[in-house]
Amino acid sequence: MVVLKNTLNNNNNNINNNNIKKKKQFYKRPDKKDKRQEVINSKGVKVIIGETDLRTKSLGTLSVLEDHILLNTIFNEFTCSELLKYQCVSPAFYIMLGDDRLWKDAFFREIKGRKEFVKYIENWKVTALSYLYPNSINKFKKPYIPLHFPDFYSHEIYTRWLRRHMKVKDYGVDFGHVKHIEADQLTVEEFQRDYEIPSIPVIFKNAQKGTPMMEKNEWSEERLIERCGDVVFKISHQDNKRIQMTFRDYCDYMKTQTDEEPLYVFDQAFGEKVPSLLDDYIIPKFFPEDLFKYNGDERPHFRWIVIGPERSGASWHIDPAGTSAWNSLISGRKRWLMYPPNFTPYTVESDDVVDKIYGSPPSLLWLLEVYPYIPPDYRPIECIQEPGETIFVPGGWWHMVLNMEQSIAVTQNFCNSQNFDDVCSDLANDDKKDYYDFKKHLLTSRPDFQNRFNQFEFKNDQFNHSFDDTEYWDIIIKSILNNSNLKFKEKPIINNNNNNNNNNNINNNHDNNNNNNINNDNDNNNNSNQEEKEKELIKEENPKKYDEDSDLKTKSKQIKLPPKESTLYLEMPSSGQSPVFIVDEKYVIKLYCSELGGEKSWSTELLLYSKIKENTELNSTFPKLLAYGNIKDLLGDKLQCEWKWPYIVTEYLNDTLNLQDVQPVPDSLPYPYPPPPEEDEDEEDDEEDEEDIKVLDDKLVDFLVEKVSLIHSIEINNNNNNNTNNDQQSYIIDDNIKSLLNEYNQDKWLPWKNQLLSLDSKYISNHWNWNGLPPHLRSQLIDYLPTDKTELIDYSMDPCFIHADLTDENVLGIESTSEIIVLEKIKKLKKTPKSAKKGIINKPSSLSTRLKQLKQKVNGKNQEKEDDEDDKDCDTIENKKTIKIWDPKYLIDWGDSKIGDRWYELISLYISVFALDKDRLKSFLSKYILPNHHDNNNSKKSWLDYYNENPQAFIKRAMQYTLIHHCDAFTTAARHNPLLRNSQTIDELANSIWNLDV
């Protein structure tokens, strides 16, 4: 910065010397003999210095930098006095340093902490000079006449000016993503069932009807000025949250401002400053409970008055502490954009999410420069809030707001019985003290919540240790392997004076009793020095934040210490729930958390493993089960949580590739969208194809027909219920399996009916949180699906065991070679550029390539005619070629298995494994023989015969199961065929996916 300022001073002196004789001239006119010099700017573009353009001459050596760099990186560091001083350097400096945003930012930096009131006058330059130099500014004569330089052009300055003067009254359309419902037509119970529990935004009309702020205009601008014109509300600008401005002066500012990011009133203490304002509105009937009120004086901020002119608003953020919110709009219009919790908006960095510092651009800038290029599968949910409407924003949802007009609103955040777990999770993961304070205050007044706290802590304590904590997980993994008499390797440890080999910490005797008493004393001693070092490091880096009595792990969030390396040859899990560890590339250890099925999933997996022992073909298809149990029995209280952590140990299938490795799912649509056109790389692609591992359709289909048929034919019975003396079967007889078989004995479809009830309670919430199915199709779900989901059951077939998760990740194969016949066309001794390869699926290509392929399918007939004409002049020869192929051999993961409807199996099989390839599906259906189905000749029917009898009934049932599936089937389907998003109705979508004749 010093060098830059010296440069500017030198430029200023030189220009002043050159203009002694011509005072009206700001810069020396270029000499025709000026030498030209080529330099490379920051974008790698050649720029000629010494040309006669105004920008180059008046910026000097700084002209090689783009305007946005000059404004945002260099000039943005200037103080107000420097901006004023350097405007005299040259025309370019006069124009660029006169940018109103530069003056605004510099002004607020300088007055931060000052108590004098700010009064906006004309623009931020005049405002700053009037505030900082009140005695000097009065000497200036008005009106101030700006200088004009028509030869100077800056796209950056121009776009800034456009944004500052942009009218946004009609900048947005309500697409119907969020329902607008009359408040008196919806009960509290209906709201909780249909919106709050499934976490879906909704807008209420007339929720503040009859209140003084609506009926008596008590919150109109005029009345607010009368009642609190001299009050200093909290006015925010970027990181400056304490701008001293009376409300009366703020209203004057709103009428005359031309800011791209206007000042915004967002005051959480308005009720304390003007208590009568609290009497002017009501808490809508849908939000009667707020558990934070029991915190008393320690209650976090929860209500705000929100006032701002057009173009103001809030950039992307999540409301604090996992709370939900309602916002009642008194006047003006607001454009809302929202994402569910598992989506992160573009421009928000993942690190910012963890730290809860959201560095997203202002609303208007984001809408202008980011929104137009968002791919269709990542568009936010949008709505327009009109005066008198109240919007509900579920906890954890990202949202951004743009005020389309001058707006006045009131908003409150709350914790209630519905979002209780989310609030506890946010408090516990952020600062344990906040969680325990909340718990103490709430239980004092509401002891009935003790059970809710117990349930939350039971679930949350399972993940107190991240999967990077190898010191914790090493002990568990070793305990499991030792208890199962499974040998494993350990990494060689370099011994030193302070640490002993971790082998000494584990008793390698395979006696179960010894293994249940794992000796951690040495571990504690060995790690004490390391812990002290960590504490010292934290003290040095954060002396003010370190507290001797605090949890080390909480404080160490400020310094991410590198995880200790595992003493095992261990592949740590990437999954956040039901983690899977791979040890020595010999064992797979799968743990089951309490969520996602938990112990029931573990019991079912063991049941199926016991069942397939009777079937040699199936038994060889799945990895061998080596051990099972629960960690609680091994470690007892040393586990540090109440959950049992059931586990199984299976063999690791070496030298295998899952189907996704060789048939990857296409990436999501790129940002920016649409992508730039790609160069034609056909020749390179042909060369690369020779190295790819191919998936042969017939092999894949035949493998799955055989294995799926065997799975569906596994006998369901409870003959083993009393066979507790049989060692091979005893482990399947637990309460979960007894309950499952009892249901089956009562009604063979009862287990699946209960599963359908569970799916019915989640599918709408799932689609809103997945945000894959377009909103216009999402709104048709209720009408398309039967109210009673048991109507989906195909009673013409008996229930059976289904895998329920046959995805490309759970189908494994090995690499082998095969000879294929390659047809080559020869025309006048010249080969055609491409070879025709039959029965081979290549890796998915880019978006543009996929769209071309889809277009070619639509226009297939025309293409065939052209090919026929070309074939007349070509000779075809056959050549043998050896290629690498993927040979399917194994299936894995019984964790989602159910007794249910085999139709459900088709969803993941077709969309994931078959990659939405209708030829593969048709081949599978033609070879899969249905039980209890025969034609007129008493021959067994295939599933394809069943389809041909009533295609529309087949399509309907398959699509309905697709929509209630526990996985986001539509998003995967749209990855393979992006045109599915263009479907206007679910019927149209169903035909595109499931109609085998189109």
ChimeraX attribute file (.defattr): number of C-alpha atoms within 10 A of each C-alpha:
attribute: neighborCount
match mode: 1-to-1
recipient: residues
	/A:1	10
	/A:2	7
	/A:3	8
	/A:4	11
	/A:5	13
	/A:6	11
	/A:7	15
	/A:8	20
	/A:9	15
	/A:10	13
	/A:11	19
	/A:12	19
	/A:13	13
	/A:14	14
	/A:15	19
	/A:16	20
	/A:17	12
	/A:18	16
	/A:19	15
	/A:20	10
	/A:21	9
	/A:22	12
	/A:23	10
	/A:24	8
	/A:25	15
	/A:26	17
	/A:27	20
	/A:28	16
	/A:29	12
	/A:30	13
	/A:31	10
	/A:32	9
	/A:33	7
	/A:34	11
	/A:35	10
	/A:36	12
	/A:37	11
	/A:38	12
	/A:39	14
	/A:40	12
	/A:41	14
	/A:42	11
	/A:43	9
	/A:44	8
	/A:45	11
	/A:46	13
	/A:47	17
	/A:48	16
	/A:49	19
	/A:50	19
	/A:51	17
	/A:52	14
	/A:53	13
	/A:54	19
	/A:55	19
	/A:56	19
	/A:57	21
	/A:58	22
	/A:59	18
	/A:60	16
	/A:61	14
	/A:62	16
	/A:63	18
	/A:64	21
	/A:65	15
	/A:66	15
	/A:67	16
	/A:68	14
	/A:69	13
	/A:70	16
	/A:71	18
	/A:72	11
	/A:73	11
	/A:74	12
	/A:75	20
	/A:76	17
	/A:77	16
	/A:78	19
	/A:79	17
	/A:80	22
	/A:81	13
	/A:82	14
	/A:83	23
	/A:84	18
	/A:85	16
	/A:86	20
	/A:87	17
	/A:88	17
	/A:89	23
	/A:90	24
	/A:91	23
	/A:92	23
	/A:93	20
	/A:94	22
	/A:95	19
	/A:96	19
	/A:97	25
	/A:98	19
	/A:99	17
	/A:100	20
	/A:101	21
	/A:102	22
	/A:103	25
	/A:104	18
	/A:105	19
	/A:106	23
	/A:107	21
	/A:108	20
	/A:109	15
	/A:110	13
	/A:111	17
	/A:112	14
	/A:113	12
	/A:114	12
	/A:115	11
	/A:116	11
	/A:117	13
	/A:118	18
	/A:119	17
	/A:120	21
	/A:121	17
	/A:122	11
	/A:123	17
	/A:124	24
	/A:125	23
	/A:126	16
	/A:127	20
	/A:128	25
	/A:129	20
	/A:130	18
	/A:131	19
	/A:132	16
	/A:133	11
	/A:134	12
	/A:135	10
	/A:136	10
	/A:137	15
	/A:138	11
	/A:139	8
	/A:140	8
	/A:141	8
	/A:142	7
	/A:143	6
	/A:144	8
	/A:145	7
	/A:146	9
	/A:147	9
	/A:148	10
	/A:149	12
	/A:150	7
	/A:151	9
	/A:152	14
	/A:153	13
	/A:154	14
	/A:155	11
	/A:156	15
	/A:157	16
	/A:158	11
	/A:159	11
	/A:160	17
	/A:161	17
	/A:162	13
	/A:163	18
	/A:164	19
	/A:165	14
	/A:166	16
	/A:167	13
	/A:168	16
	/A:169	16
	/A:170	10
	/A:171	13
	/A:172	16
	/A:173	10
	/A:174	13
	/A:175	13
	/A:176	14
	/A:177	19
	/A:178	19
	/A:179	15
	/A:180	19
	/A:181	16
	/A:182	13
	/A:183	21
	/A:184	13
	/A:185	9
	/A:186	12
	/A:187	12
	/A:188	15
	/A:189	11
	/A:190	12
	/A:191	16
	/A:192	16
	/A:193	13
	/A:194	16
	/A:195	18
	/A:196	23
	/A:197	16
	/A:198	19
	/A:199	26
	/A:200	22
	/A:201	24
	/A:202	22
	/A:203	24
	/A:204	24
	/A:205	21
	/A:206	18
	/A:207	23
	/A:208	24
	/A:209	17
	/A:210	13
	/A:211	15
	/A:212	16
	/A:213	21
	/A:214	20
	/A:215	12
	/A:216	12
	/A:217	16
	/A:218	19
	/A:219	22
	/A:220	15
	/A:221	19
	/A:222	13
	/A:223	14
	/A:224	16
	/A:225	18
	/A:226	11
	/A:227	15
	/A:228	16
	/A:229	18
	/A:230	13
	/A:231	16
	/A:232	21
	/A:233	24
	/A:234	22
	/A:235	22
	/A:236	17
	/A:237	16
	/A:238	11
	/A:239	9
	/A:240	14
	/A:241	15
	/A:242	17
	/A:243	23
	/A:244	22
	/A:245	22
	/A:246	20
	/A:247	21
	/A:248	19
	/A:249	17
	/A:250	24
	/A:251	19
	/A:252	13
	/A:253	20
	/A:254	19
	/A:255	11
	/A:256	13
	/A:257	19
	/A:258	22
	/A:259	23
	/A:260	22
	/A:261	22
	/A:262	20
	/A:263	22
	/A:264	22
	/A:265	25
	/A:266	21
	/A:267	21
	/A:268	19
	/A:269	16
	/A:270	20
	/A:271	15
	/A:272	10
	/A:273	14
	/A:274	12
	/A:275	11
	/A:276	11
	/A:277	19
	/A:278	12
	/A:279	11
	/A:280	18
	/A:281	19
	/A:282	15
	/A:283	14
	/A:284	17
	/A:285	13
	/A:286	19
	/A:287	18
	/A:288	10
	/A:289	14
	/A:290	14
	/A:291	17
	/A:292	21
	/A:293	16
	/A:294	18
	/A:295	17
	/A:296	9
	/A:297	7
	/A:298	13
	/A:299	14
	/A:300	15
	/A:301	14
	/A:302	18
	/A:303	20
	/A:304	20
	/A:305	20
	/A:306	22
	/A:307	26
	/A:308	25
	/A:309	27
	/A:310	26
	/A:311	30
	/A:312	26
	/A:313	27
	/A:314	19
	/A:315	21
	/A:316	25
	/A:317	22
	/A:318	24
	/A:319	17
	/A:320	19
	/A:321	22
	/A:322	23
	/A:323	26
	/A:324	25
	/A:325	20
	/A:326	24
	/A:327	21
	/A:328	29
	/A:329	24
	/A:330	22
	/A:331	21
	/A:332	21
	/A:333	23
	/A:334	27
	/A:335	24
	/A:336	22
	/A:337	20
	/A:338	22
	/A:339	24
	/A:340	22
	/A:341	15
	/A:342	12
	/A:343	15
	/A:344	17
	/A:345	21
	/A:346	14
	/A:347	13
	/A:348	16
	/A:349	14
	/A:350	13
	/A:351	10
	/A:352	12
	/A:353	14
	/A:354	10
	/A:355	11
	/A:356	14
	/A:357	14
	/A:358	18
	/A:359	14
	/A:360	19
	/A:361	17
	/A:362	21
	/A:363	22
	/A:364	25
	/A:365	17
	/A:366	17
	/A:367	17
	/A:368	11
	/A:369	11
	/A:370	15
	/A:371	17
	/A:372	13
	/A:373	16
	/A:374	19
	/A:375	16
	/A:376	18
	/A:377	18
	/A:378	20
	/A:379	19
	/A:380	22
	/A:381	21
	/A:382	21
	/A:383	24
	/A:384	25
	/A:385	24
	/A:386	19
	/A:387	19
	/A:388	20
	/A:389	25
	/A:390	27
	/A:391	25
	/A:392	21
	/A:393	25
	/A:394	26
	/A:395	26
	/A:396	23
	/A:397	24
	/A:398	22
	/A:399	21
	/A:400	23
	/A:401	21
	/A:402	26
	/A:403	27
	/A:404	24
	/A:405	20
	/A:406	19
	/A:407	22
	/A:408	23
	/A:409	22
	/A:410	19
	/A:411	20
	/A:412	18
	/A:413	24
	/A:414	25
	/A:415	24
	/A:416	16
	/A:417	12
	/A:418	15
	/A:419	19
	/A:420	18
	/A:421	20
	/A:422	18
	/A:423	22
	/A:424	25
	/A:425	17
	/A:426	18
	/A:427	20
	/A:428	17
	/A:429	13
	/A:430	17
	/A:431	13
	/A:432	16
	/A:433	13
	/A:434	18
	/A:435	18
	/A:436	14
	/A:437	14
	/A:438	20
	/A:439	20
	/A:440	15
	/A:441	19
	/A:442	19
	/A:443	14
	/A:444	12
	/A:445	12
	/A:446	13
	/A:447	13
	/A:448	11
	/A:449	16
	/A:450	13
	/A:451	10
	/A:452	14
	/A:453	16
	/A:454	11
	/A:455	12
	/A:456	16
	/A:457	17
	/A:458	15
	/A:459	19
	/A:460	18
	/A:461	13
	/A:462	19
	/A:463	13
	/A:464	13
	/A:465	14
	/A:466	11
	/A:467	18
	/A:468	16
	/A:469	16
	/A:470	20
	/A:471	18
	/A:472	14
	/A:473	17
	/A:474	17
	/A:475	19
	/A:476	18
	/A:477	19
	/A:478	24
	/A:479	24
	/A:480	25
	/A:481	21
	/A:482	22
	/A:483	22
	/A:484	17
	/A:485	16
	/A:486	15
	/A:487	12
	/A:488	15
	/A:489	11
	/A:490	14
	/A:491	14
	/A:492	11
	/A:493	12
	/A:494	8
	/A:495	9
	/A:496	8
	/A:497	5
	/A:498	11
	/A:499	17
	/A:500	17
	/A:501	16
	/A:502	18
	/A:503	14
	/A:504	12
	/A:505	17
	/A:506	19
	/A:507	17
	/A:508	18
	/A:509	12
	/A:510	15
	/A:511	13
	/A:512	14
	/A:513	11
	/A:514	16
	/A:515	21
	/A:516	19
	/A:517	15
	/A:518	20
	/A:519	15
	/A:520	14
	/A:521	10
	/A:522	16
	/A:523	17
	/A:524	12
	/A:525	13
	/A:526	17
	/A:527	16
	/A:528	14
	/A:529	13
	/A:530	13
	/A:531	13
	/A:532	11
	/A:533	12
	/A:534	16
	/A:535	17
	/A:536	14
	/A:537	15
	/A:538	23
	/A:539	17
	/A:540	11
	/A:541	12
	/A:542	15
	/A:543	11
	/A:544	9
	/A:545	12
	/A:546	20
	/A:547	14
	/A:548	8
	/A:549	6
	/A:550	12
	/A:551	13
	/A:552	15
	/A:553	13
	/A:554	13
	/A:555	18
	/A:556	18
	/A:557	12
	/A:558	14
	/A:559	13
	/A:560	10
	/A:561	12
	/A:562	8
	/A:563	11
	/A:564	10
	/A:565	14
	/A:566	18
	/A:567	19
	/A:568	17
	/A:569	15
	/A:570	20
	/A:571	14
	/A:572	17
	/A:573	15
	/A:574	11
	/A:575	9
	/A:576	11
	/A:577	16
	/A:578	19
	/A:579	16
	/A:580	20
	/A:581	20
	/A:582	20
	/A:583	21
	/A:584	16
	/A:585	16
	/A:586	14
	/A:587	22
	/A:588	21
	/A:589	21
	/A:590	22
	/A:591	23
	/A:592	24
	/A:593	23
	/A:594	19
	/A:595	11
	/A:596	13
	/A:597	15
	/A:598	19
	/A:599	21
	/A:600	19
	/A:601	22
	/A:602	25
	/A:603	22
	/A:604	22
	/A:605	20
	/A:606	21
	/A:607	19
	/A:608	19
	/A:609	20
	/A:610	18
	/A:611	18
	/A:612	19
	/A:613	14
	/A:614	11
	/A:615	13
	/A:616	9
	/A:617	13
	/A:618	20
	/A:619	17
	/A:620	14
	/A:621	17
	/A:622	21
	/A:623	18
	/A:624	16
	/A:625	16
	/A:626	16
	/A:627	17
	/A:628	20
	/A:629	19
	/A:630	17
	/A:631	21
	/A:632	18
	/A:633	13
	/A:634	22
	/A:635	19
	/A:636	15
	/A:637	10
	/A:638	13
	/A:639	18
	/A:640	13
	/A:641	18
	/A:642	14
	/A:643	20
	/A:644	22
	/A:645	22
	/A:646	22
	/A:647	21
	/A:648	20
	/A:649	24
	/A:650	18
	/A:651	18
	/A:652	17
	/A:653	19
	/A:654	9
	/A:655	10
	/A:656	18
	/A:657	20
	/A:658	22
	/A:659	25
	/A:660	17
	/A:661	15
	/A:662	21
	/A:663	21
	/A:664	17
	/A:665	20
	/A:666	19
	/A:667	13
	/A:668	17
	/A:669	19
	/A:670	16
	/A:671	14
	/A:672	13
	/A:673	13
	/A:674	15
	/A:675	13
	/A:676	8
	/A:677	7
	/A:678	10
	/A:679	6
	/A:680	8
	/A:681	8
	/A:682	11
	/A:683	10
	/A:684	9
	/A:685	11
	/A:686	13
	/A:687	10
	/A:688	10
	/A:689	13
	/A:690	13
	/A:691	10
	/A:692	15
	/A:693	22
	/A:694	24
	/A:695	21
	/A:696	17
	/A:697	18
	/A:698	14
	/A:699	13
	/A:700	21
	/A:701	21
	/A:702	16
	/A:703	16
	/A:704	22
	/A:705	17
	/A:706	15
	/A:707	17
	/A:708	21
	/A:709	17
	/A:710	15
	/A:711	18
	/A:712	21
	/A:713	14
	/A:714	17
	/A:715	11
	/A:716	16
	/A:717	11
	/A:718	16
	/A:719	7
	/A:720	13
	/A:721	15
	/A:722	11
	/A:723	13
	/A:724	13
	/A:725	9
	/A:726	10
	/A:727	8
	/A:728	11
	/A:729	18
	/A:730	15
	/A:731	15
	/A:732	23
	/A:733	18
	/A:734	13
	/A:735	11
	/A:736	16
	/A:737	18
	/A:738	14
	/A:739	12
	/A:740	17
	/A:741	20
	/A:742	16
	/A:743	16
	/A:744	19
	/A:745	15
	/A:746	10
	/A:747	12
	/A:748	18
	/A:749	21
	/A:750	20
	/A:751	21
	/A:752	21
	/A:753	20
	/A:754	14
	/A:755	16
	/A:756	22
	/A:757	13
	/A:758	13
	/A:759	18
	/A:760	18
	/A:761	15
	/A:762	16
	/A:763	19
	/A:764	22
	/A:765	18
	/A:766	20
	/A:767	20
	/A:768	20
	/A:769	19
	/A:770	18
	/A:771	23
	/A:772	21
	/A:773	20
	/A:774	23
	/A:775	19
	/A:776	15
	/A:777	17
	/A:778	18
	/A:779	18
	/A:780	13
	/A:781	18
	/A:782	10
	/A:783	9
	/A:784	16
	/A:785	19
	/A:786	12
	/A:787	10
	/A:788	10
	/A:789	17
	/A:790	17
	/A:791	13
	/A:792	19
	/A:793	21
	/A:794	13
	/A:795	10
	/A:796	10
	/A:797	13
	/A:798	15
	/A:799	23
	/A:800	20
	/A:801	21
	/A:802	24
	/A:803	24
	/A:804	25
	/A:805	24
	/A:806	26
	/A:807	22
	/A:808	23
	/A:809	18
	/A:810	17
	/A:811	23
	/A:812	23
	/A:813	21
	/A:814	17
	/A:815	15
	/A:816	12
	/A:817	13
	/A:818	12
	/A:819	12
	/A:820	16
	/A:821	14
	/A:822	17
	/A:823	17
	/A:824	19
	/A:825	22
	/A:826	15
	/A:827	15
	/A:828	9
	/A:829	9
	/A:830	9
	/A:831	14
	/A:832	12
	/A:833	10
	/A:834	12
	/A:835	12
	/A:836	12
	/A:837	13
	/A:838	12
	/A:839	13
	/A:840	15
	/A:841	15
	/A:842	16
	/A:843	17
	/A:844	16
	/A:845	15
	/A:846	14
	/A:847	21
	/A:848	14
	/A:849	12
	/A:850	17
	/A:851	16
	/A:852	12
	/A:853	15
	/A:854	16
	/A:855	12
	/A:856	13
	/A:857	13
	/A:858	12
	/A:859	11
	/A:860	13
	/A:861	11
	/A:862	12
	/A:863	13
	/A:864	11
	/A:865	11
	/A:866	11
	/A:867	11
	/A:868	12
	/A:869	11
	/A:870	12
	/A:871	14
	/A:872	9
	/A:873	11
	/A:874	18
	/A:875	14
	/A:876	13
	/A:877	11
	/A:878	11
	/A:879	11
	/A:880	11
	/A:881	11
	/A:882	12
	/A:883	16
	/A:884	16
	/A:885	20
	/A:886	26
	/A:887	22
	/A:888	24
	/A:889	19
	/A:890	23
	/A:891	24
	/A:892	18
	/A:893	17
	/A:894	23
	/A:895	23
	/A:896	17
	/A:897	18
	/A:898	22
	/A:899	24
	/A:900	26
	/A:901	23
	/A:902	21
	/A:903	17
	/A:904	22
	/A:905	19
	/A:906	21
	/A:907	24
	/A:908	23
	/A:909	21
	/A:910	23
	/A:911	25
	/A:912	25
	/A:913	26
	/A:914	21
	/A:915	25
	/A:916	22
	/A:917	17
	/A:918	18
	/A:919	12
	/A:920	18
	/A:921	21
	/A:922	18
	/A:923	17
	/A:924	26
	/A:925	20
	/A:926	17
	/A:927	17
	/A:928	20
	/A:929	19
	/A:930	18
	/A:931	16
	/A:932	10
	/A:933	16
	/A:934	14
	/A:935	11
	/A:936	6
	/A:937	6
	/A:938	8
	/A:939	9
	/A:940	15
	/A:941	18
	/A:942	19
	/A:943	20
	/A:944	21
	/A:945	18
	/A:946	18
	/A:947	18
	/A:948	13
	/A:949	10
	/A:950	10
	/A:951	17
	/A:952	15
	/A:953	13
	/A:954	18
	/A:955	19
	/A:956	20
	/A:957	19
	/A:958	19
	/A:959	22
	/A:960	19
	/A:961	22
	/A:962	21
	/A:963	24
	/A:964	24
	/A:965	21
	/A:966	15
	/A:967	17
	/A:968	20
	/A:969	20
	/A:970	23
	/A:971	21
	/A:972	21
	/A:973	21
	/A:974	21
	/A:975	21
	/A:976	24
	/A:977	20
	/A:978	19
	/A:979	15
	/A:980	20
	/A:981	19
	/A:982	11
	/A:983	16
	/A:984	12
	/A:985	15
	/A:986	21
	/A:987	16
	/A:988	13
	/A:989	19
	/A:990	20
	/A:991	18
	/A:992	17
	/A:993	23
	/A:994	21
	/A:995	17
	/A:996	17
	/A:997	10
	/A:998	10
